[in-house]
Amino acid sequence: MKAMIMNNISDLNKNTTPLNFVDLPIPKPGKHDVLLKVKACGVCHTEIDEIEGRTPPPTFPVIPGHEVVGIIEEMGTGVTKFKIGERVGVGWIYSSCLKCQYCKSENENLCDNFVATGRDVNGGYAEYMVVNENFVFKIPEKYSDAEAAPLLCAGAIGYRSLNLTNLRNGENLGLTGFGASAHLVLKMVKYLFPETDIYVFARNKKERKFSQQLGAVWAGDTEEFSSQKLHAIIDTTPVWKPVVEAMKNLTAGGRLVVNAVRKEAIDKDYLLRLSYTRDLWMEKEIKSVANVARSDLEGFLKIAAKMSLKPEIQKYSLKDANMALTELKAGGVRGAKVLMMG
C-alpha cells in the first residue's frame, strides 16, 4: 500500500517535506479489528504539532492522520458490530482500556491508556489501516468521503467543546480563532441555539469576514472588546495571548473552554498580564478540552446528519500531504483540508 510516513521530528519552516511517500505491506487485522480501505483522511493542526515535536512524542516510524473515512475490507474472527463493505470513520481516539472509571463513565479521552490515532499507532495517511471495532463509527450516508473526514476531529472536538461551555439558548458565545473546528461550531450553534449570538475573534481579516458570512453577529481582532459581554468562549488557537484577551470579554460566571492540544511556550510571559480583578474575579472559569470520547463522535455524527452540516473542504492527493501540511501551517485556511486516496 501507499502511505506517508514520519520518521522523526522536523521543523516545517526548514523542511517542507517531513513525510516520506513509501510502499508498505497492507496490515493484517487482529481478532477484534477491522481492516479499512481508506478513502479520505483529514489534515489537522495536530499533525503539525506531532511533526514539530509539541505533543507527546510519536512512536516512530508512524503514519499520521486521525480523521479517517474508509470501507471495511476485512475483519477479525471476533468482530460482531460491523460487516464487510460498511463505510466507517476513525477519530483521534484509537483505543483506551475500557475498564477504568473514565472509560466506564464515557470519558475514555481521560483514560491513562488513551492511544492516539496517527501518533501512537499508524493512522490514515495511507491506503489501508487497522483498528479495533469498538473505536470505529458509521458514517451517515448523506456525506461524501471528503465531507465526512473533518467531522471526525474538527467537528467532534468542537462538539465536545460546545458541550463543556454549558451554553443555554440565548446566551452569547465567543469563538477565538476561526479554522476548521470553529466554523463547524458556529454552524452547530446556529442550529442548536438559534437565539444565541456568536462573536468571533481572529487575526485574519478573511477569517473574520467568513465568520460573518456564516452568521456571526460581530467579528474583531483578538485584542478587541466584543460589543457585548459573553457567557462562554471557545478558544481554538495554539498561543496564550487569546486566553488572556478572551477572559476580559466574559460576563460574571462565564467560562472559557480551551480547545487546543498545546499552547506555544513563546507566549508564556503573556500570562503575567492576566488580571485577577478584570479577568478572573466574579467566578469566571477556564476549562480545558482533552481529546475526544467515543460518545462525542457518535453524538456529533448524528447531529451533523440531522442538521445537514457540511464542512468547507479543500482536496489533495495522498502524495501531496506535505503540501497540505505546509499550507495549513501558513494559515489563512478556509475550512478543512482532506487527503483523497483514489
N, C-alpha and C positions, 0 to 999 in steps of 0.2 A: 504494500500500500504506500501511497504518497503521504508524507507528513512534514510538518515544520517542527523542528526540534531545537530546544535551547540547551546548550552545554555549559554555560557559565554566566555569571553576572556581567552586564555590559552597560555602558553609558550611551544612550540613544543619541546624545548630542555629538558624540565622537564616532559611533558605529551605527550606521543606519541599516545594517543587515545583521542584527543579533541572532536571528533564527536561520537555521540551515534547512534547505529543501532536500529531503532524503527519501530513500526507499527502505521500508521496514517490513518485517513479517506481519501478517494480519494476526492480531491477538486471539487467543482461544478463551471462550467463556468458561468460568468455573461452574460448579453445581447450581448456584443460585444467581448466576449472571446472565445478562443478555448481551449479544454482540450487535452493535449498531453499525449500519452503513450510514455514515454521516452525510447529511445533505447540506447543512449550513451550520456555521458557528459564528456567533457574535464576537466582536473585538471590544474588549473592555479596558478601562483605565487600570484595572488591577493587573492586567498583563504587563503594562508598562512598569508598575511598581515591582512586580516579580523580576522582570528583566534587569531593572536598575538596582535591585537589592534593598528595597524599602519594606518588604514583607518578611515574615519568617522565611528562611532560605528554602528554595525549591529542592526537590530531590533530583539531582542531575544524573544523566540527561533526562529531560522531561518534555512532553508535548503539551504546550499551553492550551488554554481555551476552556471556558466553563459556561457558555451559552449555546448548548449543543442540541440540534434537531436531527433525528435520524430514524431509519426504518429498522425494525428488529429483523435481523437476517438469520440468527442462530441463537439457541437458548441452551442453558444448562439443564440437566435432567431434573433438577429440583424446582425449576421456575413454574409458578402456578398463576401469577397475576396477569400475564400477557400472552399474546400469540405472535407467531412469526408473521411479518407483514404489517404489524401495527406501527404507527408513527408516534414517537415519544420524544421527550426532551430531558436533558440533564442540566442541572444548575450548579452553583458554586459548591453545594453540599454533595460530596461524593459518597460519604458514609459517616456513620457515628456508631457508638457502641449499642444503642437501642435498649440499654439496661439501666443507666444511671437516672438520677432524679430529674435531670434536664430532659433527657430523651423521653421519659415517661410522662412529662408534662408538655410535650410538643415543643420543647425548646432545644432541639438537637443541635442548634447553632452554638449553644453554650457548652456542649459536651467536651470533656477533656480529650476525647479521642476523635474529635472532628477532623475529617480528612477532606482537603480542598481539591476539587477537580482542576486539573491543569497545573497544579503546584506540587502537591504531594504524590499525585499519580497522573498518568497520561490523560490528557483531555481531548478536546475536539478539533484542534488544528490538524486534522488527519482524516483519511477516508474511512477509517474504522476505529471504534473504541469499545471497551467492555465496561460494564457497570452492574452492580447488584440491583436486582429487580425492585427492591424497596426504595430505591432512590432515582427512579425514572417516572415520568409523568406524561399522561396522554395529552397530545396537542389538539386543541379544538380544530375542527375541520375548516372553519372559515379562514384560517390563517395559511398563507404560503409559508414555505420553509424559512425564507428570509425574514418575513414579518414576525414569525414566532420566536426566532433566536434571541433578539434583545429582551423579549418579555421574561426570559428565564433568569436574568440577573438584574438589569436596569429596572425592569418592571417589578420583579418580585421584591427586590430590596427597597424600592420605592414604596411598595405596598406595606412592607413591614414598618418602614419609617413613618408613613402616614398613620398607621395604627398606633404607634408609640407616641404620637403627638396628643392623643386623647381629644382630638378636634371634634367639635359639635357643629352641626349645620348653622350657618350664620356667623360663626366666629371667623376672624381674619387670619389668613395663613400667609407666611412669607416663605419664599424659596431663594436660597443663596446659592448661586451657580445655576446654570441652565443648560445642562447637557442631556445625555441620553436618558438618565433616570428622572431628572426634574421635569422634562417635558411630558413624560408619561404620568407623573404625579399630578401635574396640572390638569391633564385630561381626566384622570380619576376623580379629582376633587370636584370638577365641574359636573360630573355625573352623580357622585355620592353625596355631595354637599352643595346643592345648587344655589343656596343663598349665601355661600361663603365667598368673600372677595379675596383674590390672590395677588400678592405683591412680590415682585421679583427683583433680586439684587444680582447684577452681573457686570463685570468689567467690559465685556464686549458689547458694542452697540448693536451688532447684528443679533446677538442672543436676546437682548432686551426687546428689540423690535419683533423678533419671532415670538417671544412670550406674550406680547400684547396681541399679536395676530391670533394666538391660541386662546385668548380670553383673560389675561392678566389685566387688572384694573389700573396698575401702576408698575413702572419699571424704572429702576435707577441704579447708580453705581454702588459698589459695595459699601462705601463710606457714607452714603446719604441716609437721611432720616426718612422713613416712609411717611406717607401723608396721613396714615392712621396707625395707632398702636396695634400690635399683632398678638394674638392669643398663642400662636405657635409658629415656629420657623424650622424648616428643614435645610440643613447645610450639606451640600454635596461637593465641597471644594477640598483640595489637599493641603490647605495652608491655614495658619492660625488667625490671621487678620480678620477673616469673615466671622469667626466665632465671637470675637470681641465686639465687632461692629454690629453684629446681629443682636446681641444682648440689650443694647440701648433701645432697640425698637420693640422689645417685648412689653406687654402690659403686665400688671401685677399678677403673679401666679402663672405667668406664661412659661412655656417650655421650648427650649432649643434642642432639636434632635440632630445629632451629628452623624450623618451617613457617609462615612469615609473609612477606608481601610487604614489610612495613616495620615499624619499631619507632618509637613516638612519641618525639620528641625531648624531650618534657616530663619523661620519666623518666631522662634521661641521667645525672644525678647519682647515681642508684641504683647505677650500675656501680661507684662508689667503694667500695661495701660488699662487693664481690667479694673474698673472702679466698683468697689463693693456697693457704695450708695446708689450709683446710677444703674449698674449692670446686674447686680445680684440681690440687692435688698428687695423686699416685698415678695419673697418666696418664689423668685424666678428659678428655673431649673435648667441644667444641661444633662442630656441623656444621650448615650452613645448607641450605635447600632452595630451588632456583631453578626456578620454573615447572614444567612437565611435558614429558616427551618423548613421542613417538608410542608407544613401547613401553609406557609407563605406562598410557595409555588402552587399548591393545589388551589388555595383560595384566590390568588391573583388570576390564574388562568381562567377560572370560572367567571370572575367579574369582568375580565378583559373581553371574553367572548360575549357575555351578556350585553355589554355596552359597545361592542364592536370597536374596541380600542385598537388603533393601528399606529405603530411607530413610524417615524420618518427614518428611512434607511438609505445607505449607500452600499453597493455591492462590489466585492473584489474577488478575484480568483484566489485559491489557496496559496499558490506560489507568490502572490503579491501581498502576503501577510505583513512583511516588513514595511512595505509602502503604507499600508493601512495604519500600522502602529506609529510610524513617524509622523503621518498626517494627523493622527489623533493627538499625539504629544504636542504638535504645533498649535493646536487649539482651533477655535472657530468652527467646531463641528456642529452641523445641524442634524440632530437626531442621532442615529447609531450606524456603525459600520459592521458589515457582515461578510464573512468569507463563504463562498459558494464552492462546493466540491465537484460539481459537474455541470 
